[in-house]
Amino acid sequence: MKLYDYFRSSAAYRVRIALNLKSLAPEHVFVHLRRGAQRDESYLALNPQGLVPMLVTDDGDVLTQSLAILEWLDETHPQPLLLPADPAERARVRGIALAIACDIHPLNNLRVLNYLTGTLGVTDAQRDGWYRYWVDVGLEALETRLAREEATGRYCHGDAPTIADICLVPQLANARRFAIDLAPYPTLTRIEAACLALPAFADAAPLMQPDAEA
Ligand SMILES: N[C@@H](CCC(=O)N[C@@H](CS)C(=O)NCC(=O)O)C(=O)O
């Protein structure tokens, strides 16, 4: 397997965590997003979206979209499972993961932030305000539901990590990088700490990657 990866990509970070949890060690191909390598013709030929992560399987299938990759990994390498068996529980876990992956993350993606400053001409301070506003809107709602729902355990759902935690931890790492105050989110940071105590999460962190830069 080959994972097209970039240390700072929170979507790629999700896949790195899942691979570690499943004790899989693919070859890594680093796509330097800051230098625009995701828009090289050779990369676009494989993934016209020009985004990481991308996973090329041993059969040569080209998989894109981190959540699709996570579910493929769960179906092909079920130990340990990252989604519960019960349909209602699966829906809860997917609901938390999608609240992050669909409703928070896209608004703070590199290309969106670059469009704000490069095309719309907003200042860096306005761009950071945009980032903080949308991240806070998303995290507030997650904190509320995770704090009050009985299904929340050591992790987002019960006492084993799921795709919900796999989406949460990279999003909080990203928030820290933008100096978001996480004090209002004690349940989220408690779950983050529990996850980061696991080597699979800690080893997938951006600064632990071979392509990490200051
Ligand atoms: N929904 C996609 C998001 C992928 C994504 O946005 N990747 C970012 C890095 S986190 C990227 O490649 N950005 C390149 C760019 O903005 O030009 C997924 O979950 O895989």
The ligand as a Tripos MOL2 file, in Angstrom:
@<TRIPOS>MOLECULE
LIG
   20    19     1     0     0
SMALL
NO_CHARGES

@<TRIPOS>ATOM
      1 N1        -12.6810   15.5720    2.5900 N.3       1 LIG1
      2 C1        -11.3130   15.2740    2.2990 C.3       1 LIG1
      3 C2        -10.4810   16.4860    2.6630 C.3       1 LIG1
      4 C3         -9.0840   16.3570    2.1290 C.3       1 LIG1
      5 C4         -8.3580   17.6710    2.3300 C.2       1 LIG1
      6 O1         -8.9840   18.7300    2.4310 O.2       1 LIG1
      7 N2         -7.0250   17.6090    2.3590 N.am      1 LIG1
      8 C5         -6.2540   18.8060    2.5280 C.3       1 LIG1
      9 C6         -5.2500   18.6430    3.6260 C.3       1 LIG1
     10 S1         -6.0290   18.3810    5.1750 S.3       1 LIG1
     11 C7         -5.5160   19.1310    1.2380 C.2       1 LIG1
     12 O2         -5.0410   18.2390    0.5610 O.2       1 LIG1
     13 N3         -5.4170   20.4160    0.9210 N.am      1 LIG1
     14 C8         -4.7200   20.8450   -0.2420 C.3       1 LIG1
     15 C9         -5.1310   22.2180   -0.6500 C.2       1 LIG1
     16 O3         -5.9110   22.8380    0.0690 O.co2     1 LIG1
     17 O4         -4.6590   22.6600   -1.6920 O.co2     1 LIG1
     18 C10       -10.8410   14.0590    3.0940 C.2       1 LIG1
     19 O5        -11.4090   13.8090    4.1590 O.co2     1 LIG1
     20 O6         -9.9430   13.3360    2.6410 O.co2     1 LIG1
@<TRIPOS>BOND
     1     1     2 1
     2     2     3 1
     3     2    18 1
     4     3     4 1
     5     4     5 1
     6     5     6 2
     7     5     7 1
     8     7     8 1
     9     8     9 1
    10     8    11 1
    11     9    10 1
    12    11    12 2
    13    11    13 1
    14    13    14 1
    15    14    15 1
    16    15    16 2
    17    15    17 1
    18    18    19 2
    19    18    20 1
@<TRIPOS>SUBSTRUCTURE
     1 LIG1         1 GROUP 0 **** ****
